[in-house]
Amino acid sequence: MIKLHGFALSNYYNKVKLVMLEHGIAFEEVTTTLPLTEPQLAQSPGGKVPYIETEAGFLCESEVIVEYLAARFPDKRIFAADAWQAAKERELIAFIDTHLELNVRELYAEAFFGGKVSDGVKALMETRLRRYVAGFAQLAKFAPYVAGESFGVADAAAFVSLPIVGLATQAIYGSDFLADAGIDWRAYIKLIGERPAAQRVSADRKAYIAATS
């Protein structure tokens, strides 16, 4: 059985977990906190979670893991069957993971953890995020799901990361950049949150926060 290493506060961990739950892929959770120990760095050399353990070895990076799952379990249809639609799903995930979440991550220290981010970093991130949020708003359909009429793999990325983008930009700039671009992410999160797999992810996240706070 695949072992999923990480912790329930990590949005990338929850992204992989949601994909596995949605598609009925059996897995075992292994709570792994940061920083990783030296032996764990041999399993996830970037020092990040999530990573998975399989009979073939260890694999890290959330989107690489999702791609592996799609290849290993082709009957699960993790990506759309149509090649163009599957590529559009990957395009949305790239925007969410790389252009939105990784940039807004630079603001986390002040937005969520009582730290301080320099004015220079704030200015740079505002420019980047405004540009990429506009691009994402152009690509995303929200009809009602992020890629169209059906729930898909891009929704796993959107569900765990869009709230962070909205909340962090509101905290730092006094303005929710997603809402400014016409994205009603709160209604979208409520929709996805009605799914049993999403409810499991959210409940486990709340339980983890309660246990560690």
N, C-alpha and C positions, 0 to 999 in steps of 0.2 A: 504494500500500500504506500502511496505517496505520503511523505511527511512534509507539512508546511511549517517552516520555521519563521517566527516573528512574533508580533504582539498586536493586540486588537486596537491599539490607538493609531497604528500606522495605516494611512490611507492606501498605500500601495499593497500592503498585506491584505487589507480588506477588499481591494480590487480583485486580487487573485482568488481569495476566499469566496467572494460573491460569484465569480465565474464557475468555480468548482461546485458550489451549492446549486446554482441555477441549472447546471447540466448533469447533476447527479454523479459526479466523479468522487469516488471514495477517497478520503484523505484523513490523516491524523494531524492534529495541531500540536506543535512543539513550541511552547512559550520561550522565546529567545529575546533577551533585552540587549540594549546598546549601552556601552560599546561592546562589540564582540570580543570574545577572548581570543588568544592566539590560535588555539586549535580551530575555533569557529572561522577565523580569517582564512583558513585553508579551504573552507567550505563556501564562503562568500568573500572573495578577496577585496571587494570594494568596501567591506565593513558595514554593509547595509542589509536590511530586511525588506521584503521577504526573500527567502531562498527555499528551494525544495530539495528533498532527498529522495532519490529513486533507486531502483536496483542497479541502474547504470552509473550512479554517482550524484553529485550535487550540481544545482543550477541556480544562478541568481539573476536578478533584474526582472521586474514584474512583467514587462511586456514580452521578454524572451520566454518567460515561464508560460504565459498565455499562448504564445505561438507553439511552444512545445506541446501543450495540452491539446491544441487544435490538431496538430499533426499526429499525436499519439492516439487520440480518440476521434477519428474523422466522422464516426457515426453520430457524434454529439452535435455536429454542425455549430461549433462555437462562432465561427465567422459565417457570413451569408454564403449561400451556395453560388450565387452569381458573382463572377470575378470582379466586376466593376463595383458592385455594392460592397463586397468585402474590402476592396481597396479604399472605398470611401469611409468605411468603418475604421480602418487603420489610420486614415488621414485625421479623423476626428480624435482618435486616441492620441496621436502625435501632438495635436494642438493642446489637448487637455493636459497630458503628462509633461510635455517638454516646454511648451510655450506659456501655458498658464501656471500650472502647479510649481514647476521648478523656479520660475521667476518670483511668484508670490511667496515662495519659501524664504526668500531673502528678508521678508518682513515679519516672519513668525516670531522672532525674539521679542519684538515690541508689541506686536498685535495680540499675542496669546500668553507670553511667558514673563512679562514684567521687565524685559530687557530694553535695550535702546538700539535703534538703527540710525545710522548717520543720515543727515539731510541729503548728502550726495547719492547714497544708495536709494533713498526714497524717490528722489527725482528721476534717477535712471529707471527704476522699476515702474514708476508711473508712466513714463514714455513707452516702455516695452509693453506693459500690460494693457494700456489703452489700445495700442496697435493690435496686439494679439487677441484681445477680447472682441474687437471689431471684426477681425478675421474669423474667429470662431462663430460669432453671431451670423456671419454670412454663410458659413458651411453647415451649421447645425439646423435641423428642421423642427424639432420639438413638435412632432405631429402624431401623437403626443410625445414619442420617444425621440432621443437625440438624433438618430439617423433616419427616422421615418415612422411608419405606422406600427412596427413591431419592436418589442424589446430585443436588444442585441448586445453584443460584446462592448460596444462603445458606451452603453449605459452603465456598465460596471465601473468604467473609469470616471464617467461624469458624476455618478451618485456619490462617490467617495471624495471627489476633489472640488466640485463646483461650490459646495458650501464654504469651503476654506477660502476660495478666491473671493467670494462675496463678503464674507465676514472680515477677512484680513484687510481688504481695501476699504471697507467701511470704517474699521478701527483706525487705520493709518491716515486715510485721506478724508474721512468724513463723508465718503461717497462710495456706494456699492457699484463697482465698475460693471458688473454683469447686468444689474438692474438698469444702469445708465444706457446700456446697449440694447435694452428691450428684452432681456432674458429674465423671465419669471422663474428663477431657479427654485424658489421655495415651493411653488406649486408643483414643479417637476419632481423635486425630492419627495414631496408628499405622495405623488403618484407611484414612484418607484418603491417608496417605503411601505406600500401596501402588499408588496410581494413577499411571500414567506422567507425567501432567501435573504432579502434585504432586511427584514425584521430580525432575523437571526444575527446578521452582521451588526446591526444597530444595538441589539440587546447585549451582545457580547462586548461591544465597545463600551457601553455604559457600565457593565459589570466590571470591566477591567479598570476603568477610571475610578469607580467606587472603591475597588480593592487596593488601589495604589495611591490614593489621595489621602 
